[in-house]
Amino acid sequence: MLKELLHTGIGAGLLIKEKVEEEMKKLEDEGKIKTTDAKSFLESIEQKGKEEETKSKEKIKSILKEVIQELDIATKQDIQNLKDELK
């Protein structure tokens, strides 16, 4: 469910990016914005989007780790430690 939610968010982000690119192209064609300004703006938006995606992924990982700890669920490392002790 979380993975699907993340994919939905990424898909929405891509759709927004496409719409912004279309509008920037229209403004460029109408001479209301310079090509270099449009490219710079789009690059800025793309960079911010990547940063937000990274922050979101880290936040989700952090929340999941907290939930796992609260539920006292064994992690891969816990299981590996037990295997090592049994050897």
C-alpha positions as CSV (number, residue, x, y, z in Angstrom):
1,M,0.0,0.0,0.0
2,L,2.8,2.4,0.9
3,K,4.6,1.6,-2.3
4,E,1.5,2.3,-4.3
5,L,1.0,5.6,-2.5
6,L,4.5,6.6,-3.3
7,H,4.1,5.6,-6.9
8,T,0.9,7.6,-7.1
9,G,2.7,10.7,-5.7
10,I,5.6,10.3,-8.2
11,G,3.1,9.9,-11.0
12,A,1.3,13.1,-10.0
13,G,4.6,14.9,-9.8
14,L,5.5,13.8,-13.3
15,L,2.1,14.9,-14.6
16,I,2.6,18.3,-13.0
17,K,6.1,18.6,-14.5
18,E,4.7,17.9,-17.9
19,K,2.0,20.5,-17.5
20,V,4.5,23.1,-16.3
21,E,6.8,22.3,-19.2
22,E,3.9,22.8,-21.6
23,E,3.0,26.2,-20.1
24,M,6.6,27.3,-20.1
25,K,6.9,26.3,-23.8
26,K,3.8,28.4,-24.6
27,L,5.2,31.4,-22.8
28,E,8.5,30.9,-24.6
29,D,6.7,30.7,-28.0
30,E,4.8,33.9,-27.2
31,G,8.0,35.7,-26.3
32,K,6.9,36.3,-22.7
33,I,9.9,34.4,-21.3
34,K,13.5,33.8,-22.5
35,T,14.6,30.3,-23.4
36,T,17.4,30.4,-20.8
37,D,15.0,31.5,-18.1
38,A,12.6,28.7,-19.0
39,K,15.3,26.1,-18.9
40,S,16.7,27.5,-15.6
41,F,13.2,27.4,-14.1
42,L,12.5,23.9,-15.2
43,E,15.9,22.7,-13.9
44,S,15.2,24.3,-10.6
45,I,11.8,22.7,-10.3
46,E,13.2,19.3,-11.2
47,Q,16.0,19.6,-8.6
48,K,13.5,20.6,-5.9
49,G,11.3,17.7,-6.9
50,K,14.2,15.3,-6.6
51,E,15.1,16.7,-3.2
52,E,11.5,16.4,-2.0
53,E,11.3,12.8,-3.2
54,T,14.5,11.9,-1.3
55,K,13.1,13.6,1.8
56,S,9.8,11.8,1.5
57,K,11.5,8.4,1.1
58,E,13.7,9.0,4.2
59,K,10.6,10.1,6.2
60,I,8.8,7.0,5.2
61,K,11.7,4.8,6.1
62,S,12.0,6.5,9.5
63,I,8.3,6.0,10.2
64,L,8.5,2.3,9.2
65,K,11.5,1.8,11.4
66,E,9.5,3.3,14.3
67,V,6.5,1.1,13.6
68,I,8.7,-2.0,13.4
69,Q,10.3,-1.1,16.8
70,E,7.0,-0.4,18.4
71,L,5.5,-3.7,17.2
72,D,8.6,-5.5,18.3
73,I,9.0,-7.2,15.0
74,A,12.3,-9.0,14.3
75,T,14.5,-7.4,11.7
76,K,16.8,-9.2,9.2
77,Q,19.7,-8.3,11.5
78,D,17.9,-9.8,14.5
79,I,17.4,-13.0,12.6
80,Q,21.0,-13.1,11.4
81,N,22.2,-12.6,14.9
82,L,20.2,-15.5,16.1
83,K,21.5,-17.7,13.3
84,D,25.0,-16.7,14.2
85,E,24.4,-17.6,17.8
86,L,23.1,-21.0,16.9
87,K,26.2,-21.9,14.9
